[in-house]
């Protein structure tokens, strides 16, 4: 399924998969820091980073939809 998405060539799907991977890595780091007792500080950093990445994704998607970058223009 991952290869199917990457093969499709849609940049926003690839960007979302990259975002998902980074979020998963941050979540794993949060669990590691939880074991060492640094829960509060790292949870705040994790939530802040997660919010910023999704805001960035929403901004880029809005920008792409505004300038019609997602749908290729027909060439006659």
N, C-alpha and C positions, 0 to 999 in steps of 0.2 A: 504494500500500500504506500509506503514511503517513497519507493522508486517510482510509483505511478504518479504521485504528486510532483516529484522533482522532474520527471520526464515531461510533464505537461508544459513546463516552461513558464508558468505564471509566477511572476516575481513575488507577488504578495502571499502566495501559498508557501513559497520557499522562505520568505521572511517570517511567516507565522510559525513554520516548523523550527526555524532557528530560535525564535522567541520562546517557543515551548521547551526546546532543549535547554536554553539558558535558565528558564524558570525552574526546570527540573533539577539542574545543577545547584541553583541557589537553595532549593528546598532540601536537597541532600546535605549541603553545607549547614543549613539551619539545624538539621537533625544532629549533625556532628557537634555543633556548638552547644546544642541542648544537653548532650552528654557531659560536656565540660562545665556546665553551669552558667554559660553566658547567654541565657535565653532572651532576656528582656532587650538588651542592646541589639543583638543580631536579628531578633524578630522585627524590630523597628526598621533596621536597615533593609531587611528582606522585603517588608511590605512597601517601603518607600521605593525600592528598586523595581518591584513588580508593578506598582502604580505608574511609575515613569515609563517603563517599557510598553505597557498597554496604551498609555497616552500617546507615546511616540508612534505606535502602530496605528492608532486611530487617526492621528494627524496625517501620516503618510497615505493612508487609505483614502481619507477625505481629499487630500491634495490630488491623488491619482484620479479619483472619480470626478473632481472638478475639471481637470484638464483632459479628461477622456483618455487616460493612458492605459486603462485596463482593456478597452475594446479597440482592436485595431481598426483604423479607418479604411473603408473600402476603396480600392484603387480601380478606376475605370479605364 
